[in-house]
Amino acid sequence: MKTIVRIIMAFILLGMCVWTYFYLRNTFPVSQRSPEAYCFDNMWVLGVYFREWAEDHGGAFPFNVSTNDGGARELCESDQDGFAKDSVAIFKSMRANVGEFLSPWVCPLDSKKRAASWDNLMSKNITYRVHLGTNVNVANTNEVLLYCPIHGYLLLSSGDVVDRQRKALPAYPRPFLITKPKPKGD
């Protein structure tokens, strides 16, 4: 019974996040919002997806979970900077949590085109770079999870989007995050 309630709550929270995302986009029309604000929104939404996925997998992100358990660990290879050479498998492993809604994988200032469907998602449809490592998990909240090479924004494991100096971005609304409360005494 607890599992069913948790699943229902997860879907409700995910629905609220998607609603918030579209509400913010419709509240501030394109002519009034900067590409930086859209990039911030994209990274924030991706952070919600990563954290939701991690909630179902013991706090680990897809690149640290075996493909046998629904992750993408065996399909990930890092470059010299520790970022995934190809993050398609990582994003596709989250499909069950995201549903058919194609998240914004492309920064608004990037010339890359958005994928028309999950089946068409390829590297050429992804701007944001995924940082790999066993230390990149929900518990290590200050670890870099995603990087926008255009704006230099960082998505931390905590779900916060910050600039290169790890300072909060006060110019954009900071929506709520889906997190479990920490036990008292920690």
C-alpha positions as CSV (number, residue, x, y, z in Angstrom):
1,M,0.0,0.0,0.0
2,K,2.9,2.4,0.8
3,T,4.4,1.7,-2.6
4,I,1.2,2.6,-4.4
5,V,0.8,5.8,-2.4
6,R,4.5,6.8,-3.1
7,I,4.0,6.1,-6.9
8,I,0.8,8.2,-6.9
9,M,2.6,11.0,-5.0
10,A,5.5,10.9,-7.4
11,F,3.2,11.3,-10.4
12,I,1.3,14.1,-8.7
13,L,4.6,15.9,-8.0
14,L,5.9,15.3,-11.5
15,G,2.6,16.7,-12.9
16,M,3.0,19.7,-10.7
17,C,6.5,20.3,-11.9
18,V,5.4,20.0,-15.6
19,W,2.5,22.3,-14.9
20,T,4.8,24.8,-13.2
21,Y,7.2,24.6,-16.1
22,F,4.5,25.4,-18.7
23,Y,3.0,28.0,-16.4
24,L,6.3,29.9,-16.2
25,R,6.8,29.6,-20.0
26,N,3.3,31.0,-20.7
27,T,3.5,33.7,-18.0
28,F,6.6,35.2,-19.6
29,P,6.2,35.2,-23.4
30,V,9.3,34.7,-25.6
31,S,9.5,38.4,-26.3
32,Q,9.9,39.2,-22.6
33,R,12.2,36.3,-21.5
34,S,15.8,36.0,-22.3
35,P,17.5,32.9,-23.7
36,E,19.3,32.7,-20.4
37,A,16.0,32.4,-18.6
38,Y,14.9,29.5,-20.9
39,C,18.3,27.8,-20.4
40,F,17.8,28.1,-16.6
41,D,14.3,26.6,-17.0
42,N,15.6,23.7,-19.1
43,M,18.3,22.8,-16.7
44,W,16.0,23.1,-13.7
45,V,13.5,20.7,-15.4
46,L,16.3,18.3,-16.2
47,G,17.3,18.5,-12.6
48,V,13.8,17.5,-11.5
49,Y,13.9,14.5,-13.8
50,F,17.3,13.4,-12.6
51,R,16.3,13.7,-8.9
52,E,13.0,11.9,-9.5
53,W,14.9,9.1,-11.2
54,A,17.4,8.9,-8.4
55,E,14.5,8.7,-5.8
56,D,13.5,5.4,-7.4
57,H,17.1,4.1,-7.5
58,G,18.5,4.7,-4.1
59,G,19.8,8.2,-4.7
60,A,22.0,7.2,-7.7
61,F,21.7,8.8,-11.1
62,P,21.4,6.7,-14.3
63,F,25.1,6.8,-15.1
64,N,25.8,5.0,-11.8
65,V,23.2,2.3,-12.2
66,S,23.6,-0.8,-14.2
67,T,21.6,-1.3,-17.4
68,N,20.2,-4.4,-15.8
69,D,18.5,-2.2,-13.2
70,G,17.3,0.4,-15.8
71,G,20.4,2.7,-15.7
72,A,23.1,3.4,-18.3
73,R,26.4,2.8,-16.5
74,E,27.8,0.3,-19.0
75,L,27.0,2.7,-21.9
76,C,28.7,5.7,-20.4
77,E,32.2,6.8,-21.3
78,S,33.7,10.0,-20.0
79,D,36.0,12.5,-21.7
80,Q,39.1,14.0,-20.2
81,D,37.0,16.5,-18.2
82,G,34.7,13.8,-16.7
83,F,31.7,14.6,-18.9
84,A,29.8,11.9,-20.8
85,K,31.0,11.6,-24.4
86,D,27.5,10.7,-25.4
87,S,24.6,11.2,-23.0
88,V,21.8,9.8,-25.1
89,A,21.7,6.5,-23.1
90,I,21.5,8.5,-19.9
91,F,18.5,10.6,-20.9
92,K,16.8,7.6,-22.5
93,S,17.1,5.6,-19.3
94,M,15.0,8.3,-17.6
95,R,12.2,7.9,-20.1
96,A,10.0,5.8,-17.8
97,N,10.1,8.6,-15.2
98,V,9.6,11.4,-17.7
99,G,6.9,9.8,-19.9
100,E,6.4,10.9,-23.5
101,F,7.1,14.5,-22.6
102,L,10.3,15.4,-24.4
103,S,12.2,17.6,-22.0
104,P,14.2,20.5,-23.3
105,W,17.6,19.0,-24.0
106,V,18.7,21.9,-26.1
107,C,19.8,25.4,-24.9
108,P,17.8,28.1,-26.7
109,L,21.0,29.7,-28.1
110,D,22.3,26.4,-29.5
111,S,21.7,25.8,-33.2
112,K,20.9,22.1,-32.5
113,K,17.3,21.0,-33.2
114,R,15.0,19.4,-30.6
115,A,14.3,15.7,-31.1
116,A,10.8,15.0,-32.5
117,S,10.4,11.9,-30.3
118,W,12.2,9.7,-27.9
119,D,13.1,7.3,-30.7
120,N,14.8,10.2,-32.6
121,L,16.8,11.5,-29.6
122,M,20.5,11.6,-30.6
123,S,23.6,13.5,-29.6
124,K,22.8,16.2,-32.2
125,N,19.7,17.0,-30.1
126,I,21.4,17.5,-26.8
127,T,23.3,20.7,-25.6
128,Y,23.7,20.0,-21.9
129,R,26.7,17.9,-20.9
130,V,26.3,15.2,-18.1
131,H,29.1,15.0,-15.6
132,L,29.9,11.4,-14.7
133,G,31.3,10.0,-11.5
134,T,30.4,7.8,-8.6
135,N,30.5,10.8,-6.3
136,V,27.8,12.5,-8.4
137,N,24.7,11.5,-6.5
138,V,21.8,12.9,-4.5
139,A,23.8,12.8,-1.3
140,N,26.7,15.0,-2.6
141,T,24.6,18.1,-3.3
142,N,27.5,20.3,-4.4
143,E,28.6,18.0,-7.3
144,V,28.1,19.2,-10.8
145,L,25.5,17.1,-12.7
146,L,24.9,19.1,-15.9
147,Y,26.8,21.8,-17.7
148,C,25.6,24.3,-20.4
149,P,28.6,25.0,-22.6
150,I,26.9,28.1,-24.0
151,H,25.9,30.0,-20.8
152,G,28.3,28.2,-18.4
153,Y,25.4,27.3,-16.1
154,L,25.9,24.3,-13.8
155,L,23.1,22.1,-12.5
156,L,24.2,20.7,-9.1
157,S,23.1,17.4,-7.7
158,S,21.0,19.4,-5.2
159,G,18.9,20.6,-8.2
160,D,20.2,24.2,-7.9
161,V,21.2,25.9,-11.1
162,V,24.3,28.2,-10.6
163,D,26.8,30.1,-12.6
164,R,30.5,29.1,-13.2
165,Q,31.5,30.6,-9.8
166,R,28.7,28.5,-8.2
167,K,26.7,31.6,-7.3
168,A,22.9,31.4,-7.4
169,L,21.2,33.0,-10.4
170,P,18.9,35.6,-8.7
171,A,17.6,37.0,-12.0
172,Y,15.4,34.0,-12.6
173,P,12.6,32.5,-10.5
174,R,13.8,29.6,-8.4
175,P,11.0,27.0,-8.5
176,F,10.6,24.5,-5.7
177,L,12.5,21.2,-5.9
178,I,11.3,17.7,-5.2
179,T,13.3,16.6,-2.3
180,K,12.9,14.4,0.7
181,P,13.3,16.3,4.0
182,K,16.5,15.5,5.8
183,P,16.2,13.6,9.1
184,K,16.7,15.8,12.2
185,G,20.2,15.6,13.6
186,D,21.9,15.6,10.2
